[in-house]
Amino acid sequence: MLTFIMLTRLSPESLRSPSNLEDLEKKAMEHIRKECPKVQWVHNYAVLGPCDYLDIFTAPDLETAMSVATIIRSYGHATTEIWTATEWKKYKEIVRHLPGGMSLKTT
């Protein structure tokens, strides 16, 4: 499974009141579970800054991650960014096998 980070910013029109947020989340998650059953949520955060939410999830491929982002956009009238991510430990293993990578310290 691949790891993805998704940043989401909801449009002001999508949330007329705080109670709408839970309804929006429930509907979007039901749709994702139905259309993308192999997706596993790792973490969800509400954040301060240019985006409203940061989600970390795993999916079998890029197409599935794109489906998740599209579903979220359609429910929240939102903008999304999807990034692939590699755990630091695995990244160090990749780098170690590059030419000249053997000198990388493992901290």
C-alpha positions as CSV (number, residue, x, y, z in Angstrom):
1,M,0.0,0.0,0.0
2,L,1.1,3.5,-0.7
3,T,0.9,6.3,1.8
4,F,-0.8,9.6,0.8
5,I,-1.2,13.0,2.5
6,M,-4.2,15.0,1.5
7,L,-4.6,18.7,2.3
8,T,-8.2,20.0,2.0
9,R,-9.7,23.4,2.1
10,L,-13.5,23.7,2.2
11,S,-15.4,26.4,0.5
12,P,-17.2,28.8,2.8
13,E,-20.5,27.8,1.1
14,S,-20.1,24.2,2.1
15,L,-20.4,24.9,5.9
16,R,-23.3,27.1,6.8
17,S,-23.2,25.9,10.5
18,P,-20.9,23.7,12.6
19,S,-23.4,20.9,12.6
20,N,-23.1,20.6,8.8
21,L,-19.5,19.5,9.2
22,E,-20.4,16.2,10.8
23,D,-23.0,15.5,8.1
24,L,-20.6,16.4,5.4
25,E,-17.9,14.1,6.9
26,K,-20.4,11.2,7.3
27,K,-21.6,11.4,3.7
28,A,-18.2,11.7,2.2
29,M,-16.7,8.8,4.3
30,E,-19.7,6.5,3.4
31,H,-19.0,7.3,-0.3
32,I,-15.3,6.7,0.0
33,R,-15.9,3.4,1.9
34,K,-18.2,2.2,-0.9
35,E,-16.1,3.4,-3.9
36,C,-12.6,2.8,-2.4
37,P,-12.9,-0.1,0.1
38,K,-9.1,-0.7,0.2
39,V,-8.4,2.8,1.5
40,Q,-7.3,2.9,5.2
41,W,-7.3,6.1,7.2
42,V,-4.1,6.6,9.3
43,H,-4.6,10.1,10.8
44,N,-6.9,13.1,10.4
45,Y,-6.1,16.5,11.6
46,A,-7.9,19.9,11.6
47,V,-5.2,22.5,10.9
48,L,-4.8,26.2,11.1
49,G,-3.4,27.8,8.0
50,P,-4.2,27.9,4.3
51,C,-5.9,24.4,4.6
52,D,-8.6,23.2,6.9
53,Y,-7.7,19.5,7.1
54,L,-4.7,17.2,6.7
55,D,-5.5,13.5,6.2
56,I,-3.1,10.6,6.0
57,F,-4.3,7.4,4.3
58,T,-3.0,4.4,2.5
59,A,-4.3,3.2,-0.9
60,P,-3.3,0.5,-3.3
61,D,-2.5,3.0,-6.1
62,L,-2.5,6.6,-7.3
63,E,-5.8,6.2,-9.1
64,T,-7.5,5.2,-5.8
65,A,-6.0,8.2,-4.1
66,M,-7.2,10.4,-6.9
67,S,-10.7,9.0,-6.4
68,V,-10.6,9.9,-2.7
69,A,-9.6,13.4,-3.5
70,T,-12.3,13.8,-6.1
71,I,-15.0,12.5,-3.7
72,I,-13.9,14.9,-1.0
73,R,-13.9,17.8,-3.5
74,S,-17.4,17.0,-4.6
75,Y,-18.9,16.9,-1.1
76,G,-17.1,19.9,0.4
77,H,-16.9,22.0,-2.7
78,A,-13.3,21.8,-1.6
79,T,-9.8,22.1,-3.1
80,T,-7.5,19.2,-2.3
81,E,-3.8,18.4,-2.7
82,I,-2.5,14.8,-2.7
83,W,1.1,14.0,-1.9
84,T,2.8,10.6,-1.8
85,A,4.8,9.9,1.3
86,T,7.5,7.5,2.3
87,E,8.4,6.7,5.9
88,W,11.8,8.1,6.9
89,K,13.2,4.6,7.7
90,K,12.2,3.3,4.3
91,Y,13.6,6.5,2.6
92,K,17.0,6.0,4.3
93,E,17.1,2.4,2.9
94,I,16.4,3.7,-0.6
95,V,19.1,6.4,-0.3
96,R,21.6,3.9,1.1
97,H,21.5,1.9,-2.1
98,L,22.1,4.9,-4.4
99,P,25.7,5.4,-5.6
100,G,27.6,7.1,-2.8
101,G,24.7,6.4,-0.4
102,M,26.6,4.0,1.9
103,S,28.0,6.9,3.9
104,L,24.5,8.0,5.0
105,K,24.3,7.9,8.8
106,T,21.3,6.1,10.3
107,T,20.0,8.3,13.0
